[in-house]
Amino acid sequence: TMGLVTVEALACGTPVIVSNSTAVPEVVTQDCGVTLNENKIDEYFSAIMNPDKRFASSDCVDQAKKYDKRIKYEEYMKLYKRVITNQGGKGK
């Protein structure tokens, strides 16, 4: 699933903590958050109690912008057109 809450937090400039057992780590870079092991409560506790100061809110916002619906729409349209073209016009 897409981590909409994660992207919304990033869009507000907030670094995130995510689990490595979901698809969300694909959204998070080392510049805007931390990916932790699913069942390691001590890792989550440590990340919450000792926030990493290296994250810049602008890096978080920049990462979230990659998921702007207009950008994604254009990417999907290009993909669909490429698939249709490669099928020799089938599926129209």
KERO-782717 format. One record per atom (N, C-alpha, C): x, y, z; atom name. Coordinates in pm, 1 decimal. Layout:
N
<rec><c1>X</c1><c2>Y</c2><c3>Z</c3><atomo>CA</atomo></rec>
...
//
This chain:
92
<rec><c1>83.3</c1><c2>-117.6</c2><c3>0.0</c3><atomo>N</atomo></rec>
<rec><c1>0.0</c1><c2>0.0</c2><c3>0.0</c3><atomo>CA</atomo></rec>
<rec><c1>87.8</c1><c2>124.0</c2><c3>0.0</c3><atomo>C</atomo></rec>
<rec><c1>31.4</c1><c2>231.5</c2><c3>-45.8</c3><atomo>N</atomo></rec>
<rec><c1>103.7</c1><c2>358.4</c2><c3>-46.4</c3><atomo>CA</atomo></rec>
<rec><c1>87.0</c1><c2>423.8</c2><c3>89.4</c3><atomo>C</atomo></rec>
<rec><c1>194.8</c1><c2>472.9</c2><c3>144.8</c3><atomo>N</atomo></rec>
<rec><c1>191.9</c1><c2>536.2</c2><c3>275.5</c3><atomo>CA</atomo></rec>
<rec><c1>155.0</c1><c2>683.3</c2><c3>267.3</c3><atomo>C</atomo></rec>
<rec><c1>26.0</c1><c2>710.0</c2><c3>246.4</c3><atomo>N</atomo></rec>
<rec><c1>-18.4</c1><c2>848.5</c2><c3>231.6</c3><atomo>CA</atomo></rec>
<rec><c1>13.3</c1><c2>931.3</c2><c3>355.3</c3><atomo>C</atomo></rec>
<rec><c1>-2.9</c1><c2>874.8</c2><c3>473.7</c3><atomo>N</atomo></rec>
<rec><c1>28.3</c1><c2>948.1</c2><c3>596.2</c3><atomo>CA</atomo></rec>
<rec><c1>177.2</c1><c2>983.9</c2><c3>598.2</c3><atomo>C</atomo></rec>
<rec><c1>260.0</c1><c2>892.6</c2><c3>551.9</c3><atomo>N</atomo></rec>
<rec><c1>404.3</c1><c2>918.6</c2><c3>545.9</c3><atomo>CA</atomo></rec>
<rec><c1>433.9</c1><c2>1034.3</c2><c3>452.5</c3><atomo>C</atomo></rec>
<rec><c1>375.9</c1><c2>1033.2</c2><c3>334.2</c3><atomo>N</atomo></rec>
<rec><c1>398.5</c1><c2>1140.7</c2><c3>237.2</c3><atomo>CA</atomo></rec>
<rec><c1>343.1</c1><c2>1272.5</c2><c3>290.5</c3><atomo>C</atomo></rec>
<rec><c1>229.0</c1><c2>1269.0</c2><c3>357.7</c3><atomo>N</atomo></rec>
<rec><c1>172.6</c1><c2>1391.8</c2><c3>415.2</c3><atomo>CA</atomo></rec>
<rec><c1>265.8</c1><c2>1449.7</c2><c3>521.7</c3><atomo>C</atomo></rec>
<rec><c1>323.7</c1><c2>1365.4</c2><c3>604.4</c3><atomo>N</atomo></rec>
<rec><c1>418.6</c1><c2>1412.4</c2><c3>706.1</c3><atomo>CA</atomo></rec>
<rec><c1>540.1</c1><c2>1476.0</c2><c3>638.2</c3><atomo>C</atomo></rec>
<rec><c1>591.4</c1><c2>1409.3</c2><c3>536.5</c3><atomo>N</atomo></rec>
<rec><c1>706.8</c1><c2>1463.8</c2><c3>463.6</c3><atomo>CA</atomo></rec>
<rec><c1>672.7</c1><c2>1598.3</c2><c3>400.6</c3><atomo>C</atomo></rec>
<rec><c1>552.6</c1><c2>1609.7</c2><c3>345.9</c3><atomo>N</atomo></rec>
<rec><c1>510.1</c1><c2>1734.3</c2><c3>282.8</c3><atomo>CA</atomo></rec>
<rec><c1>506.7</c1><c2>1849.2</c2><c3>382.9</c3><atomo>C</atomo></rec>
<rec><c1>489.8</c1><c2>1816.2</c2><c3>509.6</c3><atomo>N</atomo></rec>
<rec><c1>490.5</c1><c2>1918.4</c2><c3>615.9</c3><atomo>CA</atomo></rec>
<rec><c1>631.5</c1><c2>1943.0</c2><c3>668.9</c3><atomo>C</atomo></rec>
<rec><c1>730.6</c1><c2>1872.2</c2><c3>612.3</c3><atomo>N</atomo></rec>
<rec><c1>868.4</c1><c2>1889.5</c2><c3>656.3</c3><atomo>CA</atomo></rec>
<rec><c1>905.7</c1><c2>1805.4</c2><c3>776.3</c3><atomo>C</atomo></rec>
<rec><c1>824.9</c1><c2>1705.0</c2><c3>806.5</c3><atomo>N</atomo></rec>
<rec><c1>847.2</c1><c2>1620.0</c2><c3>923.5</c3><atomo>CA</atomo></rec>
<rec><c1>916.6</c1><c2>1490.6</c2><c3>883.8</c3><atomo>C</atomo></rec>
<rec><c1>1034.7</c1><c2>1462.8</c2><c3>938.6</c3><atomo>N</atomo></rec>
<rec><c1>1099.5</c1><c2>1333.9</c2><c3>912.7</c3><atomo>CA</atomo></rec>
<rec><c1>1012.9</c1><c2>1221.3</c2><c3>967.5</c3><atomo>C</atomo></rec>
<rec><c1>1025.0</c1><c2>1102.7</c2><c3>911.0</c3><atomo>N</atomo></rec>
<rec><c1>938.5</c1><c2>991.2</c2><c3>948.3</c3><atomo>CA</atomo></rec>
<rec><c1>1018.8</c1><c2>870.5</c2><c3>995.3</c3><atomo>C</atomo></rec>
<rec><c1>950.6</c1><c2>785.9</c2><c3>1070.7</c3><atomo>N</atomo></rec>
<rec><c1>1003.2</c1><c2>656.5</c2><c3>1112.7</c3><atomo>CA</atomo></rec>
<rec><c1>908.0</c1><c2>553.5</c2><c3>1054.4</c3><atomo>C</atomo></rec>
<rec><c1>960.5</c1><c2>460.1</c2><c3>975.2</c3><atomo>N</atomo></rec>
<rec><c1>875.8</c1><c2>360.3</c2><c3>910.4</c3><atomo>CA</atomo></rec>
<rec><c1>930.8</c1><c2>220.1</c2><c3>933.1</c3><atomo>C</atomo></rec>
<rec><c1>844.3</c1><c2>123.6</c2><c3>913.3</c3><atomo>N</atomo></rec>
<rec><c1>880.1</c1><c2>-17.2</c2><c3>928.1</c3><atomo>CA</atomo></rec>
<rec><c1>929.8</c1><c2>-73.2</c2><c3>795.8</c3><atomo>C</atomo></rec>
<rec><c1>1027.9</c1><c2>-161.5</c2><c3>803.6</c3><atomo>N</atomo></rec>
<rec><c1>1082.9</c1><c2>-223.2</c2><c3>682.7</c3><atomo>CA</atomo></rec>
<rec><c1>995.1</c1><c2>-335.9</c2><c3>628.5</c3><atomo>C</atomo></rec>
<rec><c1>882.4</c1><c2>-361.8</c2><c3>694.4</c3><atomo>N</atomo></rec>
<rec><c1>795.6</c1><c2>-471.8</c2><c3>649.9</c3><atomo>CA</atomo></rec>
<rec><c1>680.2</c1><c2>-423.4</c2><c3>562.4</c3><atomo>C</atomo></rec>
<rec><c1>684.2</c1><c2>-299.0</c2><c3>520.0</c3><atomo>N</atomo></rec>
<rec><c1>579.6</c1><c2>-243.1</c2><c3>435.2</c3><atomo>CA</atomo></rec>
<rec><c1>644.2</c1><c2>-185.5</c2><c3>309.0</c3><atomo>C</atomo></rec>
<rec><c1>562.3</c1><c2>-127.6</c2><c3>222.2</c3><atomo>N</atomo></rec>
<rec><c1>614.4</c1><c2>-64.0</c2><c3>100.7</c3><atomo>CA</atomo></rec>
<rec><c1>665.3</c1><c2>77.1</c2><c3>127.8</c3><atomo>C</atomo></rec>
<rec><c1>638.4</c1><c2>130.4</c2><c3>245.3</c3><atomo>N</atomo></rec>
<rec><c1>671.8</c1><c2>269.1</c2><c3>276.9</c3><atomo>CA</atomo></rec>
<rec><c1>821.8</c1><c2>298.8</c2><c3>270.1</c3><atomo>C</atomo></rec>
<rec><c1>912.5</c1><c2>207.0</c2><c3>302.7</c3><atomo>N</atomo></rec>
<rec><c1>1054.3</c1><c2>241.3</c2><c3>292.0</c3><atomo>CA</atomo></rec>
<rec><c1>1097.0</c1><c2>288.5</c2><c3>152.8</c3><atomo>C</atomo></rec>
<rec><c1>1019.8</c1><c2>254.0</c2><c3>50.5</c3><atomo>N</atomo></rec>
<rec><c1>1050.6</c1><c2>301.5</c2><c3>-84.4</c3><atomo>CA</atomo></rec>
<rec><c1>1031.2</c1><c2>452.0</c2><c3>-95.5</c3><atomo>C</atomo></rec>
<rec><c1>951.7</c1><c2>509.4</c2><c3>-7.7</c3><atomo>N</atomo></rec>
<rec><c1>922.7</c1><c2>652.3</c2><c3>-7.9</c3><atomo>CA</atomo></rec>
<rec><c1>1028.3</c1><c2>729.8</c2><c3>71.7</c3><atomo>C</atomo></rec>
<rec><c1>1086.9</c1><c2>665.4</c2><c3>171.1</c3><atomo>N</atomo></rec>
<rec><c1>1175.6</c1><c2>732.1</c2><c3>265.5</c3><atomo>CA</atomo></rec>
<rec><c1>1321.5</c1><c2>718.5</c2><c3>222.3</c3><atomo>C</atomo></rec>
<rec><c1>1392.4</c1><c2>831.0</c2><c3>221.6</c3><atomo>N</atomo></rec>
<rec><c1>1536.3</c1><c2>829.4</c2><c3>195.2</c3><atomo>CA</atomo></rec>
<rec><c1>1610.5</c1><c2>858.7</c2><c3>324.2</c3><atomo>C</atomo></rec>
<rec><c1>1740.4</c1><c2>842.5</c2><c3>321.3</c3><atomo>N</atomo></rec>
<rec><c1>1821.1</c1><c2>869.7</c2><c3>440.9</c3><atomo>CA</atomo></rec>
<rec><c1>1820.0</c1><c2>1018.1</c2><c3>477.4</c3><atomo>C</atomo></rec>
<rec><c1>1771.8</c1><c2>1102.2</c2><c3>386.9</c3><atomo>N</atomo></rec>
<rec><c1>1765.5</c1><c2>1245.2</c2><c3>412.6</c3><atomo>CA</atomo></rec>
<rec><c1>1635.9</c1><c2>1289.7</c2><c3>478.9</c3><atomo>C</atomo></rec>
<rec><c1>1536.5</c1><c2>1199.8</c2><c3>484.9</c3><atomo>N</atomo></rec>
<rec><c1>1407.0</c1><c2>1244.1</c2><c3>537.1</c3><atomo>CA</atomo></rec>
<rec><c1>1342.5</c1><c2>1146.4</c2><c3>634.1</c3><atomo>C</atomo></rec>
<rec><c1>1413.7</c1><c2>1042.9</c2><c3>673.9</c3><atomo>N</atomo></rec>
<rec><c1>1353.8</c1><c2>951.3</c2><c3>769.6</c3><atomo>CA</atomo></rec>
<rec><c1>1439.2</c1><c2>830.4</c2><c3>798.1</c3><atomo>C</atomo></rec>
<rec><c1>1382.2</c1><c2>742.3</c2><c3>878.6</c3><atomo>N</atomo></rec>
<rec><c1>1452.4</c1><c2>622.7</c2><c3>923.1</c3><atomo>CA</atomo></rec>
<rec><c1>1363.5</c1><c2>502.0</c2><c3>899.0</c3><atomo>C</atomo></rec>
<rec><c1>1422.4</c1><c2>394.9</c2><c3>847.4</c3><atomo>N</atomo></rec>
<rec><c1>1352.1</c1><c2>268.5</c2><c3>830.5</c3><atomo>CA</atomo></rec>
<rec><c1>1404.0</c1><c2>172.0</c2><c3>935.5</c3><atomo>C</atomo></rec>
<rec><c1>1312.5</c1><c2>116.1</c2><c3>1013.8</c3><atomo>N</atomo></rec>
<rec><c1>1350.1</c1><c2>27.1</c2><c3>1123.3</c3><atomo>CA</atomo></rec>
<rec><c1>1292.2</c1><c2>-111.4</c2><c3>1103.8</c3><atomo>C</atomo></rec>
<rec><c1>1350.4</c1><c2>-207.9</c2><c3>1175.9</c3><atomo>N</atomo></rec>
<rec><c1>1301.5</c1><c2>-344.8</c2><c3>1173.0</c3><atomo>CA</atomo></rec>
<rec><c1>1166.1</c1><c2>-353.3</c2><c3>1241.0</c3><atomo>C</atomo></rec>
<rec><c1>1078.1</c1><c2>-432.0</c2><c3>1181.7</c3><atomo>N</atomo></rec>
<rec><c1>938.8</c1><c2>-438.5</c2><c3>1225.6</c3><atomo>CA</atomo></rec>
<rec><c1>920.9</c1><c2>-469.8</c2><c3>1374.4</c3><atomo>C</atomo></rec>
<rec><c1>986.9</c1><c2>-568.9</c2><c3>1424.8</c3><atomo>N</atomo></rec>
<rec><c1>961.5</c1><c2>-615.1</c2><c3>1561.4</c3><atomo>CA</atomo></rec>
<rec><c1>1066.5</c1><c2>-570.2</c2><c3>1662.6</c3><atomo>C</atomo></rec>
<rec><c1>1136.2</c1><c2>-464.1</c2><c3>1634.3</c3><atomo>N</atomo></rec>
<rec><c1>1241.1</c1><c2>-415.9</c2><c3>1724.1</c3><atomo>CA</atomo></rec>
<rec><c1>1192.4</c1><c2>-290.7</c2><c3>1797.2</c3><atomo>C</atomo></rec>
<rec><c1>1115.1</c1><c2>-310.9</c2><c3>1900.4</c3><atomo>N</atomo></rec>
<rec><c1>1056.4</c1><c2>-200.2</c2><c3>1975.5</c3><atomo>CA</atomo></rec>
<rec><c1>1164.1</c1><c2>-107.8</c2><c3>2029.0</c3><atomo>C</atomo></rec>
<rec><c1>1277.2</c1><c2>-163.6</c2><c3>2068.9</c3><atomo>N</atomo></rec>
<rec><c1>1384.9</c1><c2>-79.5</c2><c3>2122.1</c3><atomo>CA</atomo></rec>
<rec><c1>1437.4</c1><c2>18.0</c2><c3>2017.3</c3><atomo>C</atomo></rec>
<rec><c1>1437.0</c1><c2>-21.8</c2><c3>1889.4</c3><atomo>N</atomo></rec>
<rec><c1>1479.6</c1><c2>68.6</c2><c3>1782.5</c3><atomo>CA</atomo></rec>
<rec><c1>1381.7</c1><c2>185.1</c2><c3>1768.4</c3><atomo>C</atomo></rec>
<rec><c1>1253.9</c1><c2>156.3</c2><c3>1776.0</c3><atomo>N</atomo></rec>
<rec><c1>1152.7</c1><c2>261.4</c2><c3>1766.8</c3><atomo>CA</atomo></rec>
<rec><c1>1162.8</c1><c2>357.0</c2><c3>1885.7</c3><atomo>C</atomo></rec>
<rec><c1>1177.8</c1><c2>300.5</c2><c3>2004.8</c3><atomo>N</atomo></rec>
<rec><c1>1189.9</c1><c2>382.6</c2><c3>2124.4</c3><atomo>CA</atomo></rec>
<rec><c1>1310.1</c1><c2>475.9</c2><c3>2112.9</c3><atomo>C</atomo></rec>
<rec><c1>1422.2</c1><c2>420.8</c2><c3>2070.8</c3><atomo>N</atomo></rec>
<rec><c1>1544.2</c1><c2>500.5</c2><c3>2055.8</c3><atomo>CA</atomo></rec>
<rec><c1>1527.1</c1><c2>609.8</c2><c3>1951.0</c3><atomo>C</atomo></rec>
<rec><c1>1464.9</c1><c2>577.4</c2><c3>1839.5</c3><atomo>N</atomo></rec>
<rec><c1>1445.4</c1><c2>675.8</c2><c3>1732.0</c3><atomo>CA</atomo></rec>
<rec><c1>1353.4</c1><c2>788.9</c2><c3>1776.1</c3><atomo>C</atomo></rec>
<rec><c1>1253.7</c1><c2>755.9</c2><c3>1856.5</c3><atomo>N</atomo></rec>
<rec><c1>1160.6</c1><c2>857.7</c2><c3>1905.8</c3><atomo>CA</atomo></rec>
<rec><c1>1225.9</c1><c2>944.5</c2><c3>2012.9</c3><atomo>C</atomo></rec>
<rec><c1>1296.9</c1><c2>881.0</c2><c3>2104.6</c3><atomo>N</atomo></rec>
<rec><c1>1355.7</c1><c2>953.9</c2><c3>2217.2</c3><atomo>CA</atomo></rec>
<rec><c1>1482.7</c1><c2>1031.2</c2><c3>2178.7</c3><atomo>C</atomo></rec>
<rec><c1>1549.5</c1><c2>988.1</c2><c3>2073.0</c3><atomo>N</atomo></rec>
<rec><c1>1674.2</c1><c2>1052.3</c2><c3>2028.3</c3><atomo>CA</atomo></rec>
<rec><c1>1663.4</c1><c2>1086.9</c2><c3>1880.7</c3><atomo>C</atomo></rec>
<rec><c1>1581.1</c1><c2>1185.2</c2><c3>1847.9</c3><atomo>N</atomo></rec>
<rec><c1>1560.6</c1><c2>1216.2</c2><c3>1705.5</c3><atomo>CA</atomo></rec>
<rec><c1>1690.1</c1><c2>1257.5</c2><c3>1636.8</c3><atomo>C</atomo></rec>
<rec><c1>1702.3</c1><c2>1212.8</c2><c3>1514.1</c3><atomo>N</atomo></rec>
<rec><c1>1820.4</c1><c2>1243.4</c2><c3>1433.0</c3><atomo>CA</atomo></rec>
<rec><c1>1812.3</c1><c2>1388.6</c2><c3>1388.1</c3><atomo>C</atomo></rec>
<rec><c1>1911.7</c1><c2>1466.9</c2><c3>1422.3</c3><atomo>N</atomo></rec>
<rec><c1>1910.6</c1><c2>1610.6</c2><c3>1392.7</c3><atomo>CA</atomo></rec>
<rec><c1>1955.9</c1><c2>1642.8</c2><c3>1250.6</c3><atomo>C</atomo></rec>
<rec><c1>1998.0</c1><c2>1541.6</c2><c3>1175.3</c3><atomo>N</atomo></rec>
<rec><c1>2051.2</c1><c2>1568.7</c2><c3>1040.9</c3><atomo>CA</atomo></rec>
<rec><c1>1943.7</c1><c2>1595.0</c2><c3>936.5</c3><atomo>C</atomo></rec>
<rec><c1>1819.1</c1><c2>1565.7</c2><c3>968.6</c3><atomo>N</atomo></rec>
<rec><c1>1713.1</c1><c2>1582.0</c2><c3>870.9</c3><atomo>CA</atomo></rec>
<rec><c1>1675.9</c1><c2>1728.5</c2><c3>854.5</c3><atomo>C</atomo></rec>
<rec><c1>1672.4</c1><c2>1773.2</c2><c3>730.3</c3><atomo>N</atomo></rec>
<rec><c1>1626.8</c1><c2>1909.5</c2><c3>701.1</c3><atomo>CA</atomo></rec>
<rec><c1>1483.7</c1><c2>1901.8</c2><c3>651.0</c3><atomo>C</atomo></rec>
<rec><c1>1400.1</c1><c2>1991.9</c2><c3>698.4</c3><atomo>N</atomo></rec>
<rec><c1>1260.0</c1><c2>1987.4</c2><c3>656.6</c3><atomo>CA</atomo></rec>
<rec><c1>1247.6</c1><c2>2004.8</c2><c3>505.8</c3><atomo>C</atomo></rec>
<rec><c1>1339.7</c1><c2>2079.9</c2><c3>445.0</c3><atomo>N</atomo></rec>
<rec><c1>1333.2</c1><c2>2099.5</c2><c3>299.7</c3><atomo>CA</atomo></rec>
<rec><c1>1357.7</c1><c2>1968.0</c2><c3>225.1</c3><atomo>C</atomo></rec>
<rec><c1>1443.1</c1><c2>1880.3</c2><c3>278.5</c3><atomo>N</atomo></rec>
<rec><c1>1464.5</c1><c2>1749.6</c2><c3>216.0</c3><atomo>CA</atomo></rec>
<rec><c1>1338.1</c1><c2>1665.0</c2><c3>222.9</c3><atomo>C</atomo></rec>
<rec><c1>1267.2</c1><c2>1674.9</c2><c3>334.8</c3><atomo>N</atomo></rec>
<rec><c1>1141.9</c1><c2>1600.4</c2><c3>350.4</c3><atomo>CA</atomo></rec>
<rec><c1>1038.8</c1><c2>1649.8</c2><c3>249.5</c3><atomo>C</atomo></rec>
<rec><c1>1026.3</c1><c2>1781.3</c2><c3>238.1</c3><atomo>N</atomo></rec>
<rec><c1>929.5</c1><c2>1840.2</c2><c3>145.1</c3><atomo>CA</atomo></rec>
<rec><c1>965.3</c1><c2>1801.8</c2><c3>1.6</c3><atomo>C</atomo></rec>
<rec><c1>1093.0</c1><c2>1808.2</c2><c3>-32.2</c3><atomo>N</atomo></rec>
<rec><c1>1136.7</c1><c2>1771.1</c2><c3>-167.6</c3><atomo>CA</atomo></rec>
<rec><c1>1101.7</c1><c2>1626.2</c2><c3>-199.5</c3><atomo>C</atomo></rec>
<rec><c1>1118.0</c1><c2>1536.9</c2><c3>-103.2</c3><atomo>N</atomo></rec>
<rec><c1>1084.0</c1><c2>1396.2</c2><c3>-124.7</c3><atomo>CA</atomo></rec>
<rec><c1>934.4</c1><c2>1380.4</c2><c3>-147.7</c3><atomo>C</atomo></rec>
<rec><c1>853.8</c1><c2>1450.7</c2><c3>-69.6</c3><atomo>N</atomo></rec>
<rec><c1>707.6</c1><c2>1441.6</c2><c3>-84.1</c3><atomo>CA</atomo></rec>
<rec><c1>662.7</c1><c2>1493.0</c2><c3>-219.8</c3><atomo>C</atomo></rec>
<rec><c1>730.1</c1><c2>1592.4</c2><c3>-273.0</c3><atomo>N</atomo></rec>
<rec><c1>691.0</c1><c2>1649.7</c2><c3>-402.5</c3><atomo>CA</atomo></rec>
<rec><c1>699.4</c1><c2>1547.1</c2><c3>-514.8</c3><atomo>C</atomo></rec>
<rec><c1>779.1</c1><c2>1445.1</c2><c3>-497.2</c3><atomo>N</atomo></rec>
<rec><c1>790.4</c1><c2>1339.7</c2><c3>-598.9</c3><atomo>CA</atomo></rec>
<rec><c1>659.9</c1><c2>1262.4</c2><c3>-614.6</c3><atomo>C</atomo></rec>
<rec><c1>571.4</c1><c2>1274.9</c2><c3>-517.3</c3><atomo>N</atomo></rec>
<rec><c1>445.0</c1><c2>1201.6</c2><c3>-519.2</c3><atomo>CA</atomo></rec>
<rec><c1>326.3</c1><c2>1292.5</c2><c3>-548.0</c3><atomo>C</atomo></rec>
<rec><c1>354.2</c1><c2>1409.5</c2><c3>-600.9</c3><atomo>N</atomo></rec>
<rec><c1>248.5</c1><c2>1502.9</c2><c3>-641.0</c3><atomo>CA</atomo></rec>
<rec><c1>159.8</c1><c2>1434.4</c2><c3>-743.9</c3><atomo>C</atomo></rec>
<rec><c1>29.4</c1><c2>1447.8</c2><c3>-728.3</c3><atomo>N</atomo></rec>
<rec><c1>-63.0</c1><c2>1375.3</c2><c3>-817.1</c3><atomo>CA</atomo></rec>
<rec><c1>-46.1</c1><c2>1414.6</c2><c3>-962.8</c3><atomo>C</atomo></rec>
<rec><c1>-10.2</c1><c2>1538.9</c2><c3>-991.2</c3><atomo>N</atomo></rec>
<rec><c1>9.4</c1><c2>1579.1</c2><c3>-1131.7</c3><atomo>CA</atomo></rec>
<rec><c1>130.0</c1><c2>1508.8</c2><c3>-1192.1</c3><atomo>C</atomo></rec>
<rec><c1>236.7</c1><c2>1497.7</c2><c3>-1115.1</c3><atomo>N</atomo></rec>
<rec><c1>355.9</c1><c2>1427.9</c2><c3>-1163.0</c3><atomo>CA</atomo></rec>
<rec><c1>324.6</c1><c2>1280.8</c2><c3>-1185.7</c3><atomo>C</atomo></rec>
<rec><c1>259.4</c1><c2>1217.9</c2><c3>-1088.9</c3><atomo>N</atomo></rec>
<rec><c1>225.2</c1><c2>1076.3</c2><c3>-1101.4</c3><atomo>CA</atomo></rec>
<rec><c1>130.1</c1><c2>1052.1</c2><c3>-1218.0</c3><atomo>C</atomo></rec>
<rec><c1>33.9</c1><c2>1140.5</c2><c3>-1238.1</c3><atomo>N</atomo></rec>
<rec><c1>-58.9</c1><c2>1128.0</c2><c3>-1350.0</c3><atomo>CA</atomo></rec>
<rec><c1>17.7</c1><c2>1125.8</c2><c3>-1481.6</c3><atomo>C</atomo></rec>
<rec><c1>110.6</c1><c2>1218.4</c2><c3>-1497.8</c3><atomo>N</atomo></rec>
<rec><c1>189.2</c1><c2>1224.3</c2><c3>-1621.0</c3><atomo>CA</atomo></rec>
<rec><c1>271.9</c1><c2>1096.8</c2><c3>-1639.9</c3><atomo>C</atomo></rec>
<rec><c1>329.8</c1><c2>1046.9</c2><c3>-1531.4</c3><atomo>N</atomo></rec>
<rec><c1>407.7</c1><c2>923.0</c2><c3>-1540.1</c3><atomo>CA</atomo></rec>
<rec><c1>319.7</c1><c2>805.9</c2><c3>-1583.3</c3><atomo>C</atomo></rec>
<rec><c1>201.0</c1><c2>796.5</c2><c3>-1525.5</c3><atomo>N</atomo></rec>
<rec><c1>109.1</c1><c2>688.5</c2><c3>-1563.4</c3><atomo>CA</atomo></rec>
<rec><c1>65.4</c1><c2>700.2</c2><c3>-1709.2</c3><atomo>C</atomo></rec>
<rec><c1>35.9</c1><c2>820.8</c2><c3>-1754.4</c3><atomo>N</atomo></rec>
<rec><c1>-6.3</c1><c2>840.8</c2><c3>-1893.6</c3><atomo>CA</atomo></rec>
<rec><c1>104.5</c1><c2>799.5</c2><c3>-1990.4</c3><atomo>C</atomo></rec>
<rec><c1>227.8</c1><c2>835.6</c2><c3>-1959.4</c3><atomo>N</atomo></rec>
<rec><c1>341.3</c1><c2>796.2</c2><c3>-2044.0</c3><atomo>CA</atomo></rec>
<rec><c1>354.7</c1><c2>644.1</c2><c3>-2047.2</c3><atomo>C</atomo></rec>
<rec><c1>337.9</c1><c2>581.0</c2><c3>-1931.1</c3><atomo>N</atomo></rec>
<rec><c1>346.6</c1><c2>435.8</c2><c3>-1924.4</c3><atomo>CA</atomo></rec>
<rec><c1>236.2</c1><c2>370.8</c2><c3>-2007.5</c3><atomo>C</atomo></rec>
<rec><c1>111.8</c1><c2>416.9</c2><c3>-1990.6</c3><atomo>N</atomo></rec>
<rec><c1>0.3</c1><c2>360.4</c2><c3>-2066.1</c3><atomo>CA</atomo></rec>
<rec><c1>21.0</c1><c2>376.9</c2><c3>-2216.6</c3><atomo>C</atomo></rec>
<rec><c1>65.4</c1><c2>493.0</c2><c3>-2259.3</c3><atomo>N</atomo></rec>
<rec><c1>89.3</c1><c2>517.4</c2><c3>-2402.0</c3><atomo>CA</atomo></rec>
<rec><c1>198.6</c1><c2>426.6</c2><c3>-2455.3</c3><atomo>C</atomo></rec>
<rec><c1>303.4</c1><c2>406.4</c2><c3>-2374.0</c3><atomo>N</atomo></rec>
<rec><c1>412.4</c1><c2>319.0</c2><c3>-2417.0</c3><atomo>CA</atomo></rec>
<rec><c1>363.6</c1><c2>175.1</c2><c3>-2430.8</c3><atomo>C</atomo></rec>
<rec><c1>282.8</c1><c2>129.9</c2><c3>-2336.6</c3><atomo>N</atomo></rec>
<rec><c1>229.4</c1><c2>-7.7</c2><c3>-2342.2</c3><atomo>CA</atomo></rec>
<rec><c1>141.8</c1><c2>-24.9</c2><c3>-2464.5</c3><atomo>C</atomo></rec>
<rec><c1>52.5</c1><c2>70.5</c2><c3>-2488.6</c3><atomo>N</atomo></rec>
<rec><c1>-37.1</c1><c2>63.2</c2><c3>-2603.4</c3><atomo>CA</atomo></rec>
<rec><c1>42.7</c1><c2>62.2</c2><c3>-2732.8</c3><atomo>C</atomo></rec>
<rec><c1>142.2</c1><c2>147.4</c2><c3>-2742.9</c3><atomo>N</atomo></rec>
<rec><c1>226.2</c1><c2>155.3</c2><c3>-2862.7</c3><atomo>CA</atomo></rec>
<rec><c1>301.5</c1><c2>25.0</c2><c3>-2885.2</c3><atomo>C</atomo></rec>
<rec><c1>351.8</c1><c2>-33.2</c2><c3>-2780.4</c3><atomo>N</atomo></rec>
<rec><c1>427.7</c1><c2>-158.0</c2><c3>-2793.2</c3><atomo>CA</atomo></rec>
<rec><c1>339.7</c1><c2>-277.7</c2><c3>-2827.8</c3><atomo>C</atomo></rec>
<rec><c1>209.0</c1><c2>-265.0</c2><c3>-2810.5</c3><atomo>N</atomo></rec>
<rec><c1>116.9</c1><c2>-372.4</c2><c3>-2846.8</c3><atomo>CA</atomo></rec>
<rec><c1>68.5</c1><c2>-359.3</c2><c3>-2990.7</c3><atomo>C</atomo></rec>
<rec><c1>122.6</c1><c2>-264.1</c2><c3>-3061.6</c3><atomo>N</atomo></rec>
<rec><c1>82.5</c1><c2>-245.1</c2><c3>-3201.1</c3><atomo>CA</atomo></rec>
<rec><c1>-59.0</c1><c2>-194.8</c2><c3>-3214.4</c3><atomo>C</atomo></rec>
<rec><c1>-105.0</c1><c2>-118.2</c2><c3>-3117.7</c3><atomo>N</atomo></rec>
<rec><c1>-238.6</c1><c2>-62.0</c2><c3>-3124.4</c3><atomo>CA</atomo></rec>
<rec><c1>-344.8</c1><c2>-150.1</c2><c3>-3062.0</c3><atomo>C</atomo></rec>
<rec><c1>-308.2</c1><c2>-270.3</c2><c3>-3016.8</c3><atomo>N</atomo></rec>
<rec><c1>-406.6</c1><c2>-358.2</c2><c3>-2951.3</c3><atomo>CA</atomo></rec>
<rec><c1>-447.7</c1><c2>-296.6</c2><c3>-2819.0</c3><atomo>C</atomo></rec>
<rec><c1>-569.0</c1><c2>-319.8</c2><c3>-2778.7</c3><atomo>N</atomo></rec>
<rec><c1>-618.4</c1><c2>-275.6</c2><c3>-2650.3</c3><atomo>CA</atomo></rec>
<rec><c1>-676.9</c1><c2>-135.0</c2><c3>-2653.7</c3><atomo>C</atomo></rec>
<rec><c1>-692.3</c1><c2>-76.8</c2><c3>-2771.5</c3><atomo>N</atomo></rec>
<rec><c1>-750.5</c1><c2>58.1</c2><c3>-2779.2</c3><atomo>CA</atomo></rec>
<rec><c1>-898.6</c1><c2>52.2</c2><c3>-2764.1</c3><atomo>C</atomo></rec>
//
